[in-house]
């Protein structure tokens, strides 16, 4: 029996990146939001079905609901919009929360509140067209 090579204990390491996958109910509307309001860049797209977006060194994948494939289970329609419960959040650290708030509002983002001071910084929350919660936050200098 071959001896297994030890696995390095250095995670995350160079080359690790974060990618967020969102199933959206109206693909065209959500693509416009992430591209035009949030400022993400389209890397590649299967029109009307799947889009790879680049955003601040990470990736956001938008997907229309579709059936299962060999490598993943079925993705069903998103549940009805319930803006009172949170099952996920996309948090975006910014250097100036008030400035980011003003830019995003001018592009059409509808915030739940204006930026407010919290224990570790300033933050503001808004939803994408499907109700996914997004947050912008500015760390407080220690």
C-alpha positions as CSV (number, residue, x, y, z in Angstrom):
1,X,0.0,0.0,0.0
2,X,1.3,3.4,-1.0
3,X,1.9,5.9,1.7
4,X,-0.2,9.1,1.3
5,X,1.7,12.3,1.0
6,X,1.1,14.7,3.9
7,X,-1.4,17.4,3.1
8,X,-0.1,20.9,3.7
9,X,-1.9,22.8,6.5
10,X,-1.8,26.2,4.8
11,X,-5.3,27.1,3.7
12,X,-6.2,29.5,2.3
13,X,-3.1,29.8,0.2
14,X,-2.1,31.6,-3.0
15,X,-4.4,30.8,-5.8
16,X,-7.5,30.5,-3.6
17,X,-10.4,32.7,-4.7
18,X,-14.0,33.2,-3.7
19,X,-16.9,32.7,-6.0
20,X,-20.6,33.4,-5.1
21,X,-23.3,31.5,-7.0
22,X,-26.8,33.0,-7.0
23,X,-29.9,31.5,-8.6
24,X,-32.1,34.4,-9.8
25,X,-35.8,34.5,-10.8
26,X,-35.4,37.1,-13.6
27,X,-32.0,36.6,-15.2
28,X,-32.0,39.8,-17.4
29,X,-33.1,42.0,-14.5
30,X,-30.5,40.6,-12.1
31,X,-27.7,40.8,-14.7
32,X,-28.6,44.5,-15.2
33,X,-28.5,45.1,-11.4
34,X,-25.1,43.4,-10.8
35,X,-23.5,45.0,-13.9
36,X,-25.1,48.5,-13.9
37,X,-25.8,49.1,-10.2
38,X,-23.1,47.2,-8.4
39,X,-20.5,47.7,-11.2
40,X,-19.5,44.1,-11.8
41,X,-17.9,43.2,-15.2
42,X,-19.2,40.4,-17.4
43,X,-16.4,37.9,-18.0
44,X,-18.5,35.4,-20.0
45,X,-22.1,34.6,-20.5
46,X,-24.5,31.9,-21.8
47,X,-27.2,34.5,-22.7
48,X,-30.3,34.1,-20.6
49,X,-28.9,31.3,-18.6
50,X,-25.6,31.8,-16.8
51,X,-23.2,34.7,-16.4
52,X,-19.7,34.9,-14.8
53,X,-19.1,38.4,-13.3
54,X,-15.9,39.8,-12.0
55,X,-16.3,41.9,-8.9
56,X,-13.4,43.3,-6.7
57,X,-11.1,40.3,-7.2
58,X,-13.9,37.8,-6.8
59,X,-16.5,36.2,-9.0
60,X,-20.3,36.3,-8.9
61,X,-22.2,33.7,-11.0
62,X,-25.8,34.4,-11.8
63,X,-27.9,31.5,-12.9
64,X,-31.5,31.2,-14.2
65,X,-33.3,28.3,-12.5
66,X,-32.7,25.0,-14.4
67,X,-32.7,21.3,-13.9
68,X,-30.1,18.9,-12.6
69,X,-26.9,17.8,-14.4
70,X,-24.5,15.0,-13.7
71,X,-22.3,17.2,-11.5
72,X,-25.0,19.0,-9.4
73,X,-28.5,18.5,-8.1
74,X,-31.5,20.3,-9.4
75,X,-31.8,24.0,-8.9
76,X,-35.4,24.9,-8.4
77,X,-37.1,28.2,-8.6
78,X,-36.1,30.5,-5.7
79,X,-38.5,30.6,-2.9
80,X,-41.0,33.5,-2.7
81,X,-39.4,36.8,-1.7
82,X,-39.3,37.2,2.1
83,X,-37.3,40.3,2.9
84,X,-37.8,39.7,6.7
85,X,-35.6,36.6,6.8
86,X,-32.0,36.2,5.8
87,X,-30.5,33.0,4.4
88,X,-27.4,34.6,2.9
89,X,-25.6,37.9,2.6
90,X,-23.0,39.3,0.2
91,X,-20.9,41.7,2.3
92,X,-18.7,44.2,0.5
93,X,-16.0,46.0,2.4
94,X,-15.5,49.6,1.1
95,X,-13.1,52.4,2.1
96,X,-15.9,55.0,2.5
97,X,-19.4,53.7,3.3
98,X,-21.1,57.0,2.7
99,X,-19.5,57.6,-0.6
100,X,-20.3,54.0,-1.8
101,X,-23.9,54.5,-0.5
102,X,-24.3,57.7,-2.6
103,X,-22.9,56.1,-5.8
104,X,-25.0,52.9,-5.5
105,X,-28.2,54.9,-4.7
106,X,-27.5,57.1,-7.8
107,X,-27.4,53.9,-9.8
108,X,-30.7,52.6,-8.5
109,X,-29.9,50.6,-5.4
110,X,-32.7,50.9,-2.8
111,X,-31.2,50.8,0.7
112,X,-33.0,49.6,3.8
113,X,-31.3,52.4,5.8
114,X,-28.7,55.0,5.3
115,X,-25.2,54.1,6.6
116,X,-25.1,53.7,10.3
117,X,-22.4,53.2,12.9
118,X,-22.0,49.8,14.3
119,X,-19.5,48.4,16.8
120,X,-16.8,47.7,14.3
121,X,-17.5,50.2,11.6
122,X,-20.2,51.8,9.4
123,X,-22.6,49.7,7.3
124,X,-25.7,49.9,5.1
125,X,-27.9,47.1,3.7
126,X,-29.8,46.7,0.4
127,X,-31.4,43.9,-1.6
128,X,-30.8,42.7,-5.2
129,X,-33.9,42.2,-7.4
130,X,-34.4,38.7,-5.9
131,X,-34.2,39.8,-2.3
132,X,-30.6,38.6,-1.7
133,X,-29.2,40.8,1.1
134,X,-26.2,42.9,0.3
135,X,-24.1,45.0,2.7
136,X,-21.5,47.6,2.3
137,X,-19.3,48.2,5.3
138,X,-16.4,50.4,6.3
139,X,-14.1,49.2,9.0
140,X,-13.6,51.6,11.9
141,X,-10.0,52.6,12.5
142,X,-8.7,51.2,15.8
